[in-house]
Amino acid sequence: MKGVRFSVLLALMLSCASLTGVAFGAPKAEVAKPVAAEAVSQATAAVPGQVSTINLNTADADTLQKELKGIGKVKAEAIVKYRDEHGPFASVDQLLEVKGIGKKLLERNADKLTIQ
């Protein structure tokens, strides 16, 4: 009779536990969720005093478009085309020779630009 009561009690506990989300035994391991690339770049950009630099002599059009203010697809491609036709930039100011790049646009992005 005791064995029957114990079995009924155990079955009742297990069914209640499954309904309430209580687990018996070892805790389940948490699965790490992937972090979105946008969140990582936003976190990096939020660090005070840290400015990522863009090398005008190695950056592709997509990078220039994404990282520089006021640079769209057409201007980014013009920068790469200029570099391909005239060789590497000797200075950041040489960017002014690219059609569509003016002083204001250069000033807006000067802190992010470098040549190496």
C-alpha positions as CSV (number, residue, x, y, z in Angstrom):
1,M,0.0,0.0,0.0
2,K,2.9,2.4,0.8
3,G,4.4,1.7,-2.6
4,V,1.2,2.7,-4.3
5,R,0.9,5.9,-2.3
6,F,4.5,6.8,-3.1
7,S,4.0,6.2,-6.8
8,V,0.8,8.3,-6.9
9,L,2.5,11.1,-4.9
10,L,5.6,11.0,-7.2
11,A,3.4,11.1,-10.3
12,L,1.4,14.0,-8.9
13,M,4.6,15.9,-8.1
14,L,6.0,15.4,-11.6
15,S,2.9,16.4,-13.4
16,C,2.6,19.6,-11.2
17,A,6.3,20.3,-11.8
18,S,5.9,20.0,-15.6
19,L,2.9,22.4,-15.5
20,T,4.7,25.0,-13.5
21,G,8.1,24.7,-15.3
22,V,9.9,23.3,-12.3
23,A,12.7,20.9,-13.3
24,F,14.2,18.2,-11.2
25,G,17.8,17.1,-11.7
26,A,20.7,19.1,-13.2
27,P,19.9,22.5,-14.5
28,K,19.8,23.0,-18.2
29,A,22.8,24.7,-19.9
30,E,22.0,28.1,-21.3
31,V,22.6,28.4,-25.0
32,A,24.6,31.5,-26.0
33,K,22.6,33.6,-28.5
34,P,24.5,35.2,-31.4
35,V,25.1,38.9,-31.1
36,A,24.1,41.0,-34.1
37,A,27.0,42.7,-35.9
38,E,25.1,46.0,-35.6
39,A,25.1,45.7,-31.8
40,V,28.8,45.1,-31.8
41,S,29.6,48.1,-34.0
42,Q,27.3,50.3,-32.0
43,A,29.0,49.2,-28.8
44,T,32.4,49.9,-30.3
45,A,31.3,53.3,-31.5
46,A,29.9,54.2,-28.1
47,V,33.3,54.0,-26.5
48,P,34.4,57.6,-25.8
49,G,37.5,58.8,-27.6
50,Q,37.6,55.8,-29.9
51,V,37.4,56.6,-33.6
52,S,37.9,53.9,-36.2
53,T,39.9,55.1,-39.1
54,I,39.4,54.3,-42.8
55,N,42.5,53.9,-44.9
56,L,41.8,55.6,-48.2
57,N,44.3,53.4,-50.0
58,T,42.8,50.0,-49.0
59,A,39.1,50.6,-48.2
60,D,36.5,49.2,-50.7
61,A,33.5,51.2,-51.9
62,D,31.1,49.4,-49.4
63,T,33.3,50.4,-46.4
64,L,33.6,54.0,-47.6
65,Q,29.8,54.2,-48.0
66,K,29.0,52.7,-44.6
67,E,31.6,54.5,-42.5
68,L,31.8,58.0,-44.0
69,K,29.2,60.7,-43.6
70,G,27.7,62.0,-46.8
71,I,29.3,59.3,-49.0
72,G,26.9,57.3,-50.9
73,K,27.4,54.5,-53.5
74,V,28.3,56.8,-56.4
75,K,30.9,58.9,-54.4
76,A,32.4,55.8,-52.8
77,E,32.8,54.2,-56.2
78,A,34.3,57.4,-57.5
79,I,36.9,57.4,-54.7
80,V,37.9,53.8,-55.6
81,K,38.0,54.6,-59.3
82,Y,40.2,57.6,-58.7
83,R,42.6,55.5,-56.6
84,D,42.7,52.8,-59.3
85,E,43.5,55.3,-62.1
86,H,45.9,57.6,-60.2
87,G,47.5,55.3,-57.7
88,P,47.4,55.5,-53.9
89,F,46.5,58.7,-52.2
90,A,49.5,60.7,-51.0
91,S,47.4,62.7,-48.5
92,V,43.9,62.8,-47.2
93,D,43.5,66.3,-48.8
94,Q,44.0,64.6,-52.2
95,L,40.5,63.3,-51.8
96,L,39.4,66.8,-52.9
97,E,40.5,65.8,-56.4
98,V,37.7,63.2,-56.6
99,K,34.6,64.5,-58.4
100,G,31.8,65.2,-56.0
101,I,34.1,65.6,-52.9
102,G,34.3,69.1,-51.5
103,K,35.9,70.8,-48.5
104,K,32.8,70.4,-46.3
105,L,32.5,66.7,-47.0
106,L,36.2,66.2,-46.3
107,E,36.0,68.2,-43.0
108,R,33.1,66.1,-41.9
109,N,35.1,62.9,-42.3
110,A,38.7,64.1,-41.7
111,D,38.9,62.5,-38.2
112,K,38.1,59.1,-39.7
113,L,40.4,59.2,-42.7
114,T,44.0,58.1,-43.0
115,I,46.5,56.9,-45.6
116,Q,49.1,54.3,-45.1
